[in-house]
Amino acid sequence: MKKGLLLFSLFIIFSTAGFGQEIPFTESDETDSLIVDSLEVAVAEEEMMYKEDTADYVYHYLPAEIEYIPGDDHPQVIADRLSCLERNIPLVYNEKIHAFINYFTVKDREYTKLMIKRRNLYFPIFERYLAKYGLPDELKYLSIIESGLNPRAVSRVRAVGLWQFMSATGRYYGLNNNWYIDERMDPEKATDAACRYLRDLHRMFNDWELALAAYNTGPGNVRKAIRRSGYKQTFWQIYPHLPRETRSYVPQFVAIIYTMNHLDDHNFSDEGEERLVRADTLHVNTFLNFETFASLTGTCLEDLQRLNPSVQRNAIPETGKTFTMLVPETAKKVLVGNRLAILDSASKVGKKELEMLAKTTEGSTYGRDRIVYKVRSGDVLGSIAMRHGVRVADIKKWNNLSSNTIRTGQRLSIWTRQSKKTKSSTTSPVVASTKMRGSKTYVVQPGDTLWDITRKFDGLTIEKIKALNKLNNNKIQPGQKLVIGI
């Protein structure tokens, strides 16, 4: 799962609230949006401290808080503590791990305090699924490194959720996402998918450190590092050949396990914990507007958002399938007496406006089918967009492109809106073929190339198609009629 994200990367949190727009994950603690741009400097400083003086304890004083912060514990003390914590995943000790331990316990204590407050929101879910798949319980700490225990976390490369799934990997493990719902933000579904992915990676490498590295950078990059190392078989042996971000990933994981299990030794006090309201399930099979539902049940809109982080637009779409949402217990009690009227009202307000917005919003996938287009020589975004009946801005949004630059061989996700007639015509080239003025024709389908069309008809070549249709190049567009025979 190539994500380009660690704990210290920028979490792009949805920042615009309101009807029809993506919902922010609001937190009272301002440190949730803290961006640490100087991590490398901080780690370098910590490593220097480690090298210069590993014999003495260093105490840091914060006069404003009147607290002492034990820092830079003796290396042997930390090594012994890690060895006592080690179960299924190696918890080695070295200067890089020491540096990250100092980061969590000294330099960014506010972040650690936030994780202490949030852990009981999601750790019970993690523990349940890890046990279900027979995975090490220690893996529950990985989400702290991935997302800061924020189900709405979105990285700069669009990795999403508690477990930071990219769209393609998420779909492979059954996490769908569209304009209305992103299941990568569903704590239960995403955790189940993450456990299956971690299980598969461990089966692939038979080593937990390598599996964790592969979770961050993808199994292909880990295999490449193994080859470049001369086929060494451990994380620390292939360490110099891994991407820079991944070299920090496993040490951060070890450091956060140490930190969360030795809070008292570093003077972290219990400052309470974040909680969700007591909730019950509600099965919905029609459109439901959160704001209307909250108003009619006397509940808080923010509670609905926090209970259902996968819902992106303050509304559940009507898809013909049943959606299981969480609602405050107080709302469930109100529904007992007036269920039909409340759900009927919540199913009508704003439905048409949202559907129109879903169809026109830049980058929306609502009501569209995904295809993968491989960029060919001479392609530009404009021609690709025209060929598939979409906008350049849509393609850039779908593929997280910051410019119009594309390269030959690059694969682009394109979401096309196909009519029923077009969908039925793709099942067979014969259906799309018609007689016109004595000629046999073929209607170009989304994603078709001249090479694709030649493979559908015996004896047909690219040169013949170009000659019959007087084409000067290989560019064709969906809906275009091509003569393929006389």
Sequence and secondary structure as in RCSB ss.txt:
>XXXX:A:sequence
MKKGLLLFSLFIIFSTAGFGQEIPFTESDETDSLIVDSLEVAVAEEEMMYKEDTADYVYHYLPAEIEYIPGDDHP
QVIADRLSCLERNIPLVYNEKIHAFINYFTVKDREYTKLMIKRRNLYFPIFERYLAKYGLPDELKYLSIIESGLN
PRAVSRVRAVGLWQFMSATGRYYGLNNNWYIDERMDPEKATDAACRYLRDLHRMFNDWELALAAYNTGPGNVRKA
IRRSGYKQTFWQIYPHLPRETRSYVPQFVAIIYTMNHLDDHNFSDEGEERLVRADTLHVNTFLNFETFASLTGTC
LEDLQRLNPSVQRNAIPETGKTFTMLVPETAKKVLVGNRLAILDSASKVGKKELEMLAKTTEGSTYGRDRIVYKV
RSGDVLGSIAMRHGVRVADIKKWNNLSSNTIRTGQRLSIWTRQSKKTKSSTTSPVVASTKMRGSKTYVVQPGDTL
WDITRKFDGLTIEKIKALNKLNNNKIQPGQKLVIGI
>XXXX:A:secstr
      TTS        STTS      S GGGG   TTHHHHHHHHHHHHHH SSS EEEEETTTTEEEEES  H
HHHHHHHHHH SSS     HHHHHHHHIIIIITHHHHHHHHHHHHHHHHHHHHHHHHTT  GGGGGHHHHHHSS 
TT B TT  BTTTTB HHHHHHTT  B SSBBGGG HHHHHHHHHHHHHHHHHHHS HHHHHHHHHH HHHHHHH
HHHTTS  SHHHHGGGS HHHHHHHHHHHHHHHHHH TGGGT           EEEEEE S EEHHHHHHHHT  
HHHHHHH TTB SSEE   SS EEEEEEHHHHHHHHHHHHHHHHHHTTTTHHHHHHHHHHSTT  TT EEEEEE 
 TT  HHHHHHHHT  HHHHHHHTT SSS   TT EEEEEE   HHHHHHTT HHHHEEEETTEEEEE  TT  H
HHHHTTSTT  HHHHHHHHT SSS   TT EEEEE 
